Amino acid sequence: MSERAAKPFDYQLDAGMLIRAVLGMIGLTVLLLADLSDTVSVVLSLVLYVLVGTDVVFTAVRKLLKGNIFNEYFLMTIATVGAFLLGDMAEGVAVMLFYLVGEFFQELASRRSRHSIVALLDLRPDRVRVLKDGGEVWCAPEDVAVGDLIAVNPGERAALDGLVADGAADVDTQAITGEAVPRSLIAGDLVLAGFVALTGRLIVKVEKVYGESTASRILALVREAETKKASAERFISRFAGTYTKIVVLLAVLLGLFMPLATGAPFELWLRRALVFLVISCPCALVVSIPLTFFAGIGAGARRGMLVKGGHVLEALAGVERVYFDKTGTLTTGSLTVARVVSSGHHGEESLIRLAAAAERHSAHPVALALNREAKALGLFLPDTETFREMPGYGVEARIEGDLMLVGNMRLMMREAVSDVSDVPAAAVHVAVNGRYAGRIELQDDLKDNAMDALASLRAGRIGPLTLLSGDRHEAARRMKDLLSLDEAAGELLPEDKARCIEMSRQHASGKTMFVGDGINDAPALMMADVGVAMGSLGKDAAIESADMVIMTDDLMRLPEAVSLGRATKRVAIQNLVIALGGKAAFLILGALGLVGIWGAVFADTGLALLTILNAARLFFLNPSISR
C-alpha cells in the first residue's frame, strides 16, 4: 500500500482498481455461496486470484530479484499460495481481494489530500498573450521562453514571472502574496505569476520559464513535503523492516518446529503458520502513520495552510511560545489617515478635501481611504473638471481651476514639484499648481481577527505572545498595549529577531513559532521551530525559509494550525496503538489456532482500513484549538 501512497499528484483515481475490486467481490460471493463443481471452483478461484492479486505477486517477484525478500508482498504471496495448496482457495482470494479494497481506500484518502493541496495553487492561466511580429499570439505558458514579451491587460492574470518592460498598472497580488493593498508597478518592477492587472496594460519581459515560476516552485515544495517525515514516520519505517524479518522467522518456527515439538499433524501447524503470515503483513503499520500526516497536510491545505512536511505538524503540536512581526502580520493593509501635514498654504481639512476630490474617480485603496476620511469629516467635495489616473504614480485632476497632483514621491519628482526637499517619501503627497501643498500619512489598520486569534492561542495554553518589530519602540509598545501582548521589542533588525528566537529556544521548553511576512524575516523564520509566513507565497524568502505558509493572510489560521498539529499527533498515536496492539493480539491468537484465515484477513486488511478511516477524520476536524 505504501508504494502507491508515495506517488505524488496523480490526480485521476484508478478506475481499473475499482472495477477489479467490484468484480472480485462478485466472484468471491459466487465462490462462497454457489453450489459449484470442484473444477469450476478451482478455475474461478484462479481467475479471481489473477484478477485481484497480480500486482502483489509481481511486486513480490520484482523485489525478490532485487534482493528485498522481507516485505508485505512476499508475506502475502507465500501465505495465499500456501492457502491454495491446502485447499483454502476462497480464503486465498479473500486475502488478495481485501488487500485491494484497502489499497483503494488508501488511494481515495491520499488523493483527497493531494487535491486539497493542488487546488490552493491553481494560480496560473492556461494561456498567455505573446508579442510576436507586431501582433499578439495566444500561447501555452509552457511554450514561452525567457526573454519573450507577454502582455497583461486589465483584468487578466500574469502567467509567468518577469519584469515590466513597458506600461504601468496597479496589480492585485493577493492570490500570491496575500496583501490587501494593490501594488503600483512601472518599468523595471517584478511581476509574479498570479498577479492580476487592475488598471493599465503591462508588457512583461519573461525572466523564468513556466517550470521555474513562483507557483511552480511551490508545487515542487509540496511534492518535497511528502518526503519530509515526522519522527513517528521514521520510527515506523525502521521498525517495519525489523518486524517483517522477525515474523517470518516465527512463522517458519511454527510451521517446521512446532509439529516436531508437539507431535501434532504437520498440516495443522502449517495452516497456523500461513494464518500467522497473513496476520503479520505490516500494511496497517506501514500505512497508518504516513497517511495520517499526509491527511493532516491535506486538511491544512483545505484551510489555506501550506504545511511543508509531517515534521512541521509534529512541531506545531508542541508549540508553546509565539513571536510576531508587526507590519503585514498583525496589521491588515486597509489604509486609514493617521496624520495630515500641511506646508502652510492649506489647512488640514482643506488638504483632505482637495486630495479626496482629486481621487474620487479612482478605485485605488489610497483613494478609498481619502474619500472615507473626507466623508467622516463631513467635507463637501468639489467636482473635477479633468481627471487622469497615472498607474504607478497617482492622479492628476483640475479642481476649481487649480491643477492638482496627488500621489507618491515619484510623481512629485517627475512633475518637478517645488518645495519637496526634506519631505518623507512614505506618504500621499499633494501639489497644487506645481507647488507642494502637504502630505497625508496613512497607516495600516489592525486586522479584524487579531484579537480573536490571540485569544484562541491563549485558550490553547500558548504563551508568552511576543511582538518583535523593526518599527519604533513607541509603535511597538502601542501595539503591545492594544493587543495585550506579553512582551514587545522595537527597532529590531532581522538578525536581532533571529537572536531573540535563538535565546528563547535555548532557555525555554516547548516549541517556538515565529510569524512574519517573509520579506525581512527570513532569519527568524529559519531560526524558529515553526516559521510561519503570512500570505507570502510570492516571496522567495518565505518560500525557502518558512515551514508553513498561510495563503489567506488570516491570523485565525494560527490557532487552527496548532489545533491541526495536535489533532494529527493524537490520530497518529491512535493509529500506532491500533496497528501495533491489534497485530500483537491477532498474532498470538493465530499462533494458538484461535483465529482462522478469515480472522487473519481482518487482522491484515481490516486493521489497515481502520487506520485509514481514522486518518480521514482529519478532513472533518473542528478547527477550534484544544489542549
For each residue, the residues with C-beta under 8 A, 3 or more apart:
1: 4 5 72 99 102 103 106 283 286 287 608
2: 5 6 286 287 290
3: 6 7 59
4: 1 7 103 106 107 110
5: 1 2 106 107 110 287 290 291 294
6: 2 3 226
7: 3 4 10
8: 114 222 223 226
9: 114 118 219 222 223
10: 7 111 114
11: 111 114 115 118
12: 15
13: 17 18 107 108 111
14: 17 18 104 107
15: 12 18 19
16: 19 20
17: 13 14 20 21 100 103 104 107
18: 13 14 15 21 22 104
19: 15 16 22 23
20: 16 17 23 24 51 52 100
21: 17 18 24 25 52 97 100 101 104
22: 18 19 25 26
23: 19 20 26 27 51
24: 20 21 27 28 48 51 52 93 96 97 100
25: 21 22 28 29 97
26: 22 23 29 30
27: 23 24 30 31 44 47 48 51 93
28: 24 25 31 32 48 90 93 94 97
29: 25 26 32 33
30: 26 27 33 34 36 44
31: 27 28 34 36 41 44 45 48 89 90 93
32: 28 29 90
33: 29 30
34: 30 31
35:
36: 30 31 40 41 44
37: 40 41
38: 41 42
39: 42 43
40: 36 37 43 44
41: 31 36 37 38 44 45 89
42: 38 39 45 46 89
43: 39 40 46 47
44: 27 30 31 36 40 41 47 48
45: 31 41 42 48 49 84 89 90 92 93
46: 42 43 49 50
47: 27 43 44 50 51
48: 24 27 28 31 44 45 51 52 93 97
49: 45 46 52 53 80 84 89 92 93 96
50: 46 47 53 54
51: 20 23 24 27 47 48 54
52: 20 21 24 48 49 93 96 97 99 100
53: 49 50 56 57 76 80 93 96 99 100
54: 50 51 57 58
55: 58 59 100
56: 53 59 60 73 76 77 96 99
57: 53 54 60 61 73 77
58: 54 55 61 62
59: 3 55 56 62 63 73
60: 56 57 63 64 71 73 74 76 77
61: 57 58 64 65
62: 58 59 65 66
63: 59 60 66 68 69 71 73 74
64: 60 61 67 68 69 74
65: 61 62
66: 62 63
67: 64
68: 63 64 71
69: 63 64 74
70: 74 241 244 245 248
71: 60 63 68 74 75 244
72: 1 75 76 244 281 282 283 286
73: 56 57 59 60 63 76 77
74: 60 63 64 69 70 71 77 78
75: 71 72 78 79 244 247 248 277 278 280 281
76: 53 56 60 72 73 79 80 95 96 99 277 278 281 604
77: 56 57 60 73 74 80 81
78: 74 75 81 82 274 277
79: 75 76 82 83 92 95 274 275 277 278 281 600
80: 49 53 76 77 83 84 92 93 95 96 278
81: 77 78 84 85 92
82: 78 79 85 86 270 273 274 277
83: 79 80 86 88 89 91 92 95 274 597
84: 45 49 80 81 87 88 89 92
85: 81 82
86: 82 83 267 270 271 274
87: 84
88: 83 84 91 92 271 597
89: 31 41 42 45 49 83 84 92 93
90: 28 31 32 45 93 94
91: 83 88 94 95 596 597 598 601
92: 45 49 79 80 81 83 84 88 89 95 96
93: 24 27 28 31 45 48 49 52 53 80 89 90 96 97
94: 28 90 91 97 98 597 598 601
95: 76 79 80 83 91 92 98 99 278 597 600 601 604 605
96: 24 49 52 53 56 76 80 92 93 99 100
97: 21 24 25 28 48 52 93 94 100 101
98: 94 95 101 102 601 604 605 606
99: 1 52 53 56 76 95 96 102 103 281 283 604 605
100: 17 20 21 24 52 53 55 96 97 103 104
101: 21 97 98 104 105 605 609
102: 1 98 99 105 106 283 605 608 609 612
103: 1 4 17 99 100 106 107
104: 14 17 18 21 100 101 107 108
105: 101 102 108 109 609 612 613
106: 1 4 5 102 103 109 110 287 291 608 612
107: 4 5 13 14 17 103 104 110 111
108: 13 104 105 111 112
109: 105 106 112 113 291 295 612 615 616
110: 4 5 106 107 113 114 291 294
111: 10 11 13 107 108 114 115
112: 108 109 115 116 298 616 619
113: 109 110 116 117 294 295 297 298 299 301
114: 8 9 10 11 110 111 117 118 298
115: 11 111 112 118 119 298
116: 112 113 119 120 298 299 301 302
117: 113 114 120 121 222 297 298 301 306
118: 9 11 114 115 121 122 219 222
119: 115 116 122 301
120: 116 117 301 304 306 551
121: 117 118 215 218 219 222
122: 118 119
123: 157 175 176 193 194 215
124: 141 157 159 193 194 210 213 215
125: 128 141 156 157 159
126: 140 141
127: 138 139 140 141 159
128: 125 138 139 140 141 144 150 159 160
129: 136 137 138 150 151 152 153 156
130: 136 137 138 139 144 148 149 150 151
131: 135 136 137 148 149 150 151 203
132: 135 136 137
133:
134:
135: 131 132
136: 129 130 131 132 151
137: 129 130 131 132
138: 127 128 129 130
139: 127 128 130 143 144
140: 126 127 128 143 144
141: 124 125 126 127 128 144 159 160 210
142: 210 211
143: 139 140
144: 128 130 139 140 141 148 150 159 160 206 209 210
145: 148 206 209
146: 206 207 208 209
147: 205 206
148: 130 131 144 145 205 206
149: 130 131 165 203 204 205 206
150: 128 129 130 131 144 158 159 160 162 203 204 206
151: 129 130 131 136 201 202 203 204
152: 129 156 157 158 169 191 195 197 201 202 204
153: 129 156 197 201
154: 169 197 198 199 200 201
155: 196 197 198
156: 125 129 152 153 196 197
157: 123 124 125 152 175 194 195 196
158: 150 152 161 162 171 191 192 193 194 195 196 197 202 204
159: 124 125 127 128 141 144 150 193 210
160: 128 141 144 150 193 204 206 208 209 210 213
161: 158 190 191 192 193 206 207 208 212 213 214
162: 150 158 190 191 204 205 206 207 208
163: 188 189 190 191 204 205 207
164: 167 168 185 186 187 188 189 190 191 202 203 204 205
165: 149 187 203 204 205
166: 187 202 203
167: 164 187 200 201 202 203
168: 164 184 185 186 187 200 202 390 391 392 393
169: 152 154 184 185 197 198 199 200 201 202 391 392
170: 182 183 184 185 197 198 199 200 364 391 392
171: 158 182 183 185 191 195 196 197 198 202
172: 175 182 195 196 198
173: 176 177 179 182 183 192 194 195 538
174: 177 178 179 180 535 553
175: 123 157 172 194 195 196
176: 123 173 192 193 194 195 214 215 537 538
177: 173 174 192 535 536 537 538 539
178: 174 534 535 536 537 550 551 552 553
179: 173 174 183 328 333 535 553
180: 174 332 333 334 365 553
181: 333 334 335 365
182: 170 171 172 173 198 364 365
183: 170 171 173 179 189
184: 168 169 170 391 392 393 408
185: 164 168 169 170 171 189 191 202 391 392
186: 164 168 189 391 392 393 410
187: 164 165 166 167 168
188: 163 164
189: 163 164 183 185 186 392
190: 161 162 163 164
191: 152 158 161 162 163 164 171 185 195 202 204
192: 158 161 173 176 177 195 213 214 538
193: 123 124 158 159 160 161 176 213 214 215 216
194: 123 124 157 158 173 175 176 214 215 537 538
195: 152 157 158 171 172 173 175 176 191 192 538
196: 155 156 157 158 171 172 175
197: 152 153 154 155 156 158 169 170 171 200 201 202
198: 154 155 169 170 171 172 182 363
199: 154 169 170 363 364 389 391
200: 154 167 168 169 170 197 391 392
201: 151 152 153 154 167 169 197
202: 151 152 158 164 166 167 168 169 171 185 191 197
203: 131 149 150 151 164 165 166 167
204: 149 150 151 152 158 160 162 163 164 165 191
205: 147 148 149 162 163 164 165
206: 144 145 146 147 148 149 150 160 161 162 209
207: 146 161 162 163
208: 146 160 161 162 212 213
209: 144 145 146 160 206 212 213
210: 124 141 142 144 159 160 213 216
211: 142 216
212: 161 208 209 216 217
213: 124 160 161 192 193 208 209 210 216 217
214: 161 176 192 193 194 217 218 537 538 540 543
215: 121 123 124 176 193 194 218 219 537
216: 193 210 211 212 213 219 220
217: 212 213 214 220 221 543
218: 121 214 215 221 222 306 537 543
219: 9 118 121 215 216 222 223
220: 216 217 223 224
221: 217 218 224 225 306 308 543
222: 8 9 117 118 121 218 219 225 226 306 308
223: 8 9 219 220 226 227
224: 220 221 227 228 308 309
225: 221 222 228 297 307 308 309 310
226: 6 8 222 223 294 297 309
227: 223 224 309
228: 224 225 308 309 310 311 312
229: 233 234 237 290 293 309 310 311
230: 233 234 289 293 309 310 311 313 314 572
231: 234 235 311 314
232: 235 236 289 293 310 314 572 576
233: 229 230 236 237 289 290 293 310
234: 229 230 231 237 238
235: 231 232 238 239 289
236: 232 233 239 240 285 286 288 289 290 576
237: 229 233 234 240 241
238: 234 235 241 242
239: 235 236 242 243 285
240: 236 237 243 244 282 285 286
241: 70 237 238 244 245
242: 238 239 245 246
243: 239 240 246 247 280 282 285
244: 70 71 72 75 240 241 247 248 280 282
245: 70 241 242 248 249
246: 242 243 249 250
247: 75 243 244 250 251 276 277 280 587
248: 70 75 244 245 251 252 277 280
249: 245 246 252 253
250: 246 247 253 254 276 280 591
251: 247 248 254 255 273 274 276 277 280
252: 248 249 255 256 257 273
253: 249 250 256 257 258
254: 250 251 257 258 269 272 273 276 591
255: 251 252 258 259 269 270 272 273 274
256: 252 253 259 260
257: 252 253 254 260 261
258: 253 254 255 261 262 264 269 272
259: 255 256 262 263 264 265 266 268 269 270
260: 256 257 263
261: 257 258
262: 258 259 269
263: 259 260
264: 258 259 268 269
265: 259 268 269
266: 259 269 270
267: 86 270 271
268: 259 264 265 271 272 593
269: 254 255 258 259 262 264 265 266 272 273
270: 82 86 255 259 266 267 273 274
271: 86 88 267 268 274 275
272: 254 255 258 268 269 275 276 590 591 593
273: 82 251 252 254 255 269 270 276 277
274: 78 79 82 83 86 251 255 270 271 277 278 597
275: 79 271 272 278 279 590 595 596 597 599 600
276: 247 250 251 254 272 273 279 280 587 590 591 600
277: 75 76 78 79 82 247 248 251 273 274 280 281
278: 75 76 79 80 95 274 275 281 597 600 601 603 604
279: 275 276 583 586 587 590 595 599 600 603 604
280: 75 243 244 247 248 250 251 276 277 583 587
281: 72 75 76 79 99 277 278 604
282: 72 240 243 244 285 286 583
283: 1 72 99 102 286 287 604 605 607 608
284: 287 288 575 578 579 582 583 604 607 608 610 611
285: 236 239 240 243 282 288 289 579 580 583
286: 1 2 72 236 240 282 283 290
287: 1 2 5 106 283 284 290 291 608 611 612
288: 236 284 285 291 292 572 575 576 578 579 608 611 612 614 615
289: 230 232 233 235 236 285 292 293 572 575 576
290: 2 5 229 233 236 286 287 293 294 310
291: 5 106 109 110 287 288 294 295 611 612 615
292: 288 289 295 296 568 571 572 575 611 614 615 618
293: 229 230 232 233 289 290 296 297 310 313 314 568 572
294: 5 110 113 226 290 291 297 298 310
295: 109 113 291 292 298 299 568 571 615 616 618 619
296: 292 293 299 300 307 310 313 564 565 567 568 571 618
297: 113 117 225 226 293 294 300 301 307 309 310 313
298: 112 113 114 115 116 117 294 295 301 302 618 619
299: 113 116 295 296 302 303 564 618 619 621
300: 296 297 303 305 306 307 313 548 561 564
301: 113 116 117 119 120 297 298 304 305 306 307
302: 116 298 299 619
303: 299 300 557 560 564 623
304: 120 301 550 551 552 554 557
305: 300 301 548 549 550 551 557 560 561 564
306: 117 120 218 221 222 300 301 537 548 549 550 551
307: 225 296 297 300 301 312 313 316 547 548 561 564
308: 221 222 224 225 228 312 546 547 548 549
309: 224 225 226 227 228 229 230 297 312 313 547
310: 225 228 229 230 232 233 290 293 294 296 297 313 314
311: 228 229 230 231 314 315
312: 228 307 308 309 315 316 530 547 548 565
313: 230 293 296 297 300 307 309 310 316 317 564 565 568 569
314: 230 231 232 293 310 311 317 318 565 568 569
315: 311 312 318 319 511 529 530 547 565
316: 307 312 313 319 511 513 530 548 561 562 564 565 566
317: 313 314 562 565 566 568 569
318: 314 315 510 511 529 565
319: 315 316 322 462 510 511 512 513 529 530 562 565
320: 461 462 463 508 509 510 511 512
321: 462 463 464 465 466 504 508 510 511 512 513
322: 319 457 462 463 465 466 512 513 514 515 558
323: 466 467 468 497 500 501 504 512 513 514 515 524 528
324: 329 330 465 466 467 468 485 514 515 516
325: 328 329 330 468 469 497 514 515 516 517 521 524
326: 329 330 331 467 469 470 471 475 476 479
327: 331 444 469 470 471 517
328: 179 325 331 333 444 517 519 534 535
329: 324 325 326 515 516 517 534 555
330: 324 325 326 446 447 450 467 479 483 555
331: 326 327 328 443 444 445 446 447
332: 180 444 445 446 447 448
333: 179 180 181 328 365 444
334: 180 181 365 444 445
335: 181 365 366 368 369 442 443 444 445
336: 369 372 373 442 443 445
337: 340 352 369 370 373 440 441 442 443
338: 441 442 443
339: 440 441
340: 337 348 351 352 438 439 440 441
341: 427 438 439 440 441
342: 345 346 347 348 350 351 437 438
343: 346 419 436 437 438
344:
345: 342 432 435 437 438
346: 342 343 350 351 354 432 437 438
347: 342 350 351
348: 340 342 351 352
349: 352 353 377 379
350: 342 346 347 353 354
351: 340 342 346 347 348 354 355 430 437 438 440
352: 337 340 348 349 355 356 370 373 374 377 379 440
353: 349 350 356 357 374 379 380 381 382
354: 346 350 351 357 358 399 402 404 430 432 437
355: 351 352 358 359 370 404 406 428 430 440
356: 352 353 359 360 367 370 371 373 374 379 381
357: 353 354 360 374 381 382 383 384 397 399 404
358: 354 355 384 387 395 396 397 399 404 405 406 430
359: 355 356 362 364 366 367 370 371 395 397 406
360: 356 357 367 371 381 384
361: 384 387 389 395
362: 359 366 367 389 395
363: 198 199 367 368
364: 170 182 199 359 367 368 389
365: 180 181 182 333 334 335 368 369
366: 335 359 362 369 370 428 442
367: 356 359 360 362 363 364 370 371 395
368: 335 363 364 365 371 372
369: 335 336 337 365 366 372 373 442
370: 337 352 355 356 359 366 367 373 374 406 428 440
371: 356 359 360 367 368 374 375 381
372: 336 368 369 375 376
373: 336 337 352 356 369 370 376 377
374: 352 353 356 357 370 371 377 379 381
375: 371 372 378 379
376: 372 373
377: 349 352 373 374
378: 375
379: 349 352 353 356 374 375
380: 353
381: 353 356 357 360 371 374
382: 353 357 399 400
383: 357 399
384: 357 358 360 361 387 397 398 399
385: 397 398 399 401
386: 396 397 398
387: 358 361 384 395 396 397
388: 395 396 397
389: 199 361 362 364 395
390: 168 393 394 395 396 407 411
391: 168 169 170 184 185 186 199 200
392: 168 169 170 184 185 186 189 200 410
393: 168 184 186 390 407 408 410 411 414
394: 390 405 406 407 408 411 428
395: 358 359 361 362 367 387 388 389 390 404 405 406 407
396: 358 386 387 388 390 403 404 405
397: 357 358 359 384 385 386 387 388 403 404 406
398: 384 385 386 401 402 403 404
399: 354 357 358 382 383 384 385 402 404
400: 382
401: 385 398
402: 354 398 399 432 433
403: 396 397 398 432 433 434
404: 354 355 357 358 395 396 397 398 399 430 431 432
405: 358 394 395 396 411 412 415 417 429 430 431 432
406: 355 358 359 370 394 395 397 428 429 430 431
407: 390 393 394 395 410 411 412 428 429
408: 184 393 394 411 412 425 428 429
409: 412 413 420 423 425 429
410: 186 392 393 407 413 414
411: 390 393 394 405 407 408 414 415 429
412: 405 407 408 409 415 417 420 429 431 436
413: 409 410 416 417 420
414: 393 410 411
415: 405 411 412 431 434
416: 413 434
417: 405 412 413 420 429 431 434 435 436
418: 434 435 436
419: 343 435 436
420: 409 412 413 417 423 429 431 436
421:
422:
423: 409 420 427 429 436 439
424: 427 439 441
425: 408 409
426: 441
427: 341 423 424 439 440 441 442
428: 355 366 370 394 406 407 408 439 440 441 442
429: 405 406 407 408 409 411 412 417 420 423 436 438 439
430: 351 354 355 358 404 405 406 436 437 438 439 440
431: 404 405 406 412 415 417 420 434 435 436 437
432: 345 346 354 402 403 404 405 435 437
433: 402 403
434: 403 415 416 417 418 431
435: 345 417 418 419 431 432
436: 343 412 417 418 419 420 423 429 430 431
437: 342 343 345 346 351 354 430 431 432
438: 340 341 342 343 345 346 351 429 430
439: 340 341 423 424 427 428 429 430
440: 337 339 340 341 351 352 355 370 427 428 430
441: 337 338 339 340 341 424 426 427 428
442: 335 336 337 338 366 369 427 428
443: 331 335 336 337 338
444: 327 328 331 332 333 334 335
445: 331 332 334 335 336
446: 330 331 332 450 482 483
447: 330 331 332 450 555
448: 332
449: 452 453 554 555 556
450: 330 446 447 453 454 483 555
451: 454 455 483
452: 449 455 456 556
453: 449 450 456 457 555 556 558 559
454: 450 451 457 458 465 483 484 485 555
455: 451 452 458 459
456: 452 453 459 460 556 558 559 624 625
457: 322 453 454 460 462 463 465 558 559 562 625
458: 454 455 461 462 463 465
459: 455 456 559 625
460: 456 457 559 562 563 625 626 627
461: 320 458 627
462: 319 320 321 322 457 458 465 562
463: 320 321 322 457 458 486
464: 321 486 487
465: 321 322 324 454 457 458 462 483 485 486
466: 321 322 323 324 485 486 487 488 489 500
467: 323 324 326 330 476 479 480 483 485 487 488 489
468: 323 324 325 488 489 492 496 497 500 514 524
469: 325 326 327 475 476 479 488 489 490 491 492
470: 326 327 490 491 492 493 494 520
471: 326 327 475 476 490 491
472: 475 476 490 491
473: 476 477 490 491
474: 477 478 490
475: 326 469 471 472 478 479 490
476: 326 467 469 471 472 473 479 480 488 489 490 491
477: 473 474 480 481 488 490
478: 474 475 481 482
479: 326 330 467 469 475 476 482 483 485 488
480: 467 476 477 483 484 485 487 488
481: 477 478 484
482: 446 478 479
483: 330 446 450 451 454 465 467 479 480
484: 454 480 481
485: 324 454 465 466 467 479 480 488
486: 463 464 465 466
487: 464 466 467 480
488: 466 467 468 469 476 477 479 480 485
489: 466 467 468 469 476 492 500
490: 469 470 471 472 473 474 475 476 477
491: 469 470 471 472 473 476
492: 468 469 470 489 496 497 500
493: 470 496 497
494: 470 497 498 520 521 522 523 524
495: 498 499 523
496: 468 492 493 499 500
497: 323 325 468 492 493 494 500 501 514 516 521 523 524
498: 494 495 501 502 523 524 526 527
499: 495 496 502 503
500: 323 466 468 489 492 496 497 503 504 524
501: 323 497 498 504 505 512 514 524 527 528
502: 498 499 505 506 527
503: 499 500 506 507
504: 321 323 500 501 507 508 512
505: 501 502 508 512 527 528 529
506: 502 503
507: 503 504
508: 320 321 504 505 512
509: 320
510: 318 319 320 321
511: 315 316 318 319 320 321 529 530
512: 319 320 321 322 323 501 504 505 508 528 529 530
513: 316 319 321 322 323 528 529 530 531 532 558
514: 322 323 324 325 468 497 501 521 524 525 527 528 530 531 532
515: 322 323 324 325 329 532 534 558
516: 324 325 329 497 519 520 521 524 525 531 532 533 534
517: 325 327 328 329 520 521 533 534 535 536 539 542
518: 521 522 525 533 534 536 539 541 542 543 545 546 549
519: 328 516 536 539 541 542
520: 470 494 516 517
521: 325 494 497 514 516 517 518 524 525 533 541 545
522: 494 518 525 526 541 542 544 545
523: 494 495 497 498 526 527 545
524: 323 325 468 494 497 498 500 501 514 516 521 527 528 531
525: 514 516 518 521 522 528 531 532 533 541 542 545 546 547
526: 498 522 523 531 545
527: 498 501 502 505 514 523 524 531
528: 323 501 505 512 513 514 524 525 531 547
529: 315 318 319 505 511 512 513
530: 312 315 316 319 511 512 513 514 547 548
531: 513 514 516 524 525 526 527 528 545 546 547 548
532: 513 514 515 516 525 546 547 548 549 550 558 561
533: 516 517 518 521 525 536 539 542 543 545 546 548 549 550
534: 178 328 329 515 516 517 518 550 553 555
535: 174 177 178 179 328 517 550 551 552 553
536: 177 178 517 518 519 533 539 541 542 543 546 549
537: 176 177 178 194 214 215 218 306 542 543 549 551
538: 173 176 177 192 194 195 214
539: 177 517 518 519 533 536 542 543
540: 214 543 544
541: 518 519 521 522 525 536 544 545
542: 517 518 519 522 525 533 536 537 539 545 546 549
543: 214 217 218 221 518 533 536 537 539 540 546 549
544: 522 540 541
545: 518 521 522 523 525 526 531 533 541 542
546: 308 518 525 531 532 533 536 542 543 549
547: 307 308 309 312 315 525 528 530 531 532
548: 300 305 306 307 308 312 316 530 531 532 533 561
549: 305 306 308 518 532 533 536 537 542 543 546
550: 178 304 305 306 532 533 534 535 553 554 557 558 561
551: 120 178 304 305 306 535 537
552: 178 304 535 557
553: 174 178 179 180 534 535 550
554: 304 449 550 557
555: 329 330 447 449 450 453 454 534 558
556: 449 452 453 456 559 560
557: 303 304 305 550 552 554 560 561
558: 322 453 456 457 513 515 532 550 555 561 562
559: 453 456 457 459 460 556 562 563 623 624 625
560: 303 305 556 557 563 564 623 625
561: 300 305 307 316 532 548 550 557 558 564 565
562: 316 317 319 457 460 462 558 559 565 566 625
563: 460 559 560 566 567 621 622 623 624 625 626
564: 296 299 300 303 305 307 313 316 560 561 567 568 618 621 623
565: 296 312 313 314 315 316 317 318 319 561 562 568 569
566: 316 317 562 563 569 570 625 626 627
567: 296 563 564 570 571 618 621
568: 292 293 295 296 313 314 317 564 565 571 572 618
569: 313 314 317 565 566 572 573
570: 566 567 573 574
571: 292 295 296 567 568 574 575 614 615 617 618
572: 230 232 288 289 292 293 568 569 575 576
573: 569 570 576 577
574: 570 571 577 578 614
575: 284 288 289 292 571 572 578 579 611 614 615
576: 232 236 288 289 572 573 579 580
577: 573 574 580 581
578: 284 288 574 575 581 582 607 610 611 614
579: 284 285 288 575 576 582 583 607 611
580: 285 576 577 583 584
581: 577 578 584 585
582: 284 578 579 585 586 603 607 610
583: 279 280 282 284 285 579 580 586 587 603 607
584: 580 581 587 588
585: 581 582 588 589
586: 279 582 583 589 590 595 599 600 602 603
587: 247 276 279 280 583 584 590 591 603
588: 584 585 591 592
589: 585 586 592 594 595 599
590: 272 275 276 279 586 587 593 594 595 599 600 603
591: 250 254 272 276 587 588
592: 588 589
593: 268 272 590
594: 589 590
595: 275 279 586 589 590 599 600 603
596: 91 275 599 600
597: 83 88 91 94 95 274 275 278 600 601
598: 91 94 601 602
599: 275 279 586 589 590 595 596 602 603
600: 79 95 275 276 278 279 586 590 595 596 597 603 604
601: 91 94 95 98 278 597 598 604 605 606
602: 586 598 599 605 606 607
603: 278 279 582 583 586 587 590 595 599 600 606 607
604: 76 95 98 99 278 279 281 283 284 600 601 607 608
605: 95 98 99 101 102 283 601 602 608 609
606: 98 601 602 603 609 610
607: 283 284 578 579 582 583 602 603 604 610 611
608: 1 102 106 283 284 287 288 604 605 611 612
609: 101 102 105 605 606 612 613
610: 284 578 582 606 607 613 614
611: 284 287 288 291 292 575 578 579 607 608 614 615
612: 102 105 106 109 287 288 291 608 609 615 616
613: 105 609 610 616 617
614: 288 292 571 574 575 578 610 611 617
615: 109 288 291 292 295 571 575 611 612 618
616: 109 112 295 612 613 619
617: 571 613 614 620 621
618: 292 295 296 298 299 564 567 568 571 615 621
619: 112 295 298 299 302 616
620: 617
621: 299 563 564 567 617 618
622: 563
623: 303 559 560 563 564
624: 456 559 563
625: 456 457 459 460 559 560 562 563 566
626: 460 563 566
627: 460 461 566
